Amino acid sequence: AGILNFCANNYLGLSSHPEVIRAGVETLEQFGAGLSSVRFICGTQSIHKDLEEKIARFHQREDAILYASCFDANAGLFEVLLTPEDAVLSDELNHASIIDGIRLCKANKYRYKHMDMQDLEAKLQEAQKHRLRLVATDGAFSMDGDIAPLREICRLAEKYGALVFVDECHATGFLGPNGRGTDELLGVMDKVTIINSTLGKALGGAAGGYTTGPKPLVDLLRQRSRPYLFSNSLPPAVVGCASKVLDLLMESNAIAQSMAAKTQRFRSKMTAAGFTISGQDHPICPVMLGDARLASVMADDMLSRGIYVIGFSYPVVPKGKARIRVQISAVHSDEDIDRCVEAFVEVGRKHGALP
Ligand code: PLP
């Protein structure tokens, strides 16, 4: 019956969408395999400019700049934006690439407890002495499937005169009524200043990342951001696929909308079966098991039942918090989801994770 993949970031199933594949092939044929150049030398084609314009329109921001990955977008942002007179306040569970990007800048660094608004406020008060403050958070956290409290973050940012930066890798394309992301879901699209996201997950799954936000910031990044200046331009086929994905998402919100009910089905069935699922209303559904060996043997047994999932344990997650991270996709049918739940119940009983 084949193996069902429940561990990809292919949230909308668009990596195998026929129109996306066709767009990639056509762009490859028309624009070539690659540019053999960074953007500012001879690595910019009309399709790169078009995609940047589309990304900005999708997020309702002024402008956008492409990178080879979101890792690069995160590595290239903070150093350009922040000086030693400024401060950055970062959630302690932010993605490694945000942490690395912050390491590269000379701003004063504050780390607030995960999604703890009291702690963020205390750190914002401490940071008042600096010239400029930037709060940095993931929109959705990939290990726990929890969603940043952006409304409260934006309220505090307003109160203490801070900018807000959100990494939307696990939100772009499917969170919010039109799939614009966490800021749309929580009604703060006009309050989040800068968004970084990836083309390598819901938006086709190939590669590429970007920053979108105020035009003067994007202009500055084009002049100064090191991963942009010193790394090759995105290959045309990748640009063609991502561009088609954005067309599909902007034509109708049906694809983005198809996600929520699937997520809800998995989460409620698993909870009813007795499992603990971390996070809320997000297609990242970590099945919390605690023990690393249990997570690993259960994942192996799931595969023998045709369900592809992976156990996560220390150092990827804290000790004692091992889990199997299930990721739901809009292309999973209800039957696929039920098959996955049934396999979890069988395997969970066999290994003592369920009574
Ligand atoms: N930010 C977050 C939250 C991620 O989960 C990832 C990918 O794992 C990245 C950034 C990096 O994205 P990319 O694969 O485009 O470099």
Boltz pocket constraint, residues with backbone or C-beta under 6 A from the ligand:
constraints:
  - pocket:
      binder: B
      contacts: [[A, 68], [A, 69], [A, 70], [A, 71], [A, 72], [A, 74], [A, 95], [A, 97], [A, 138], [A, 140], [A, 142], [A, 167], [A, 169], [A, 170], [A, 197], [A, 198], [A, 199], [A, 200], [A, 207], [A, 208], [A, 209]]
      max_distance: 6.0
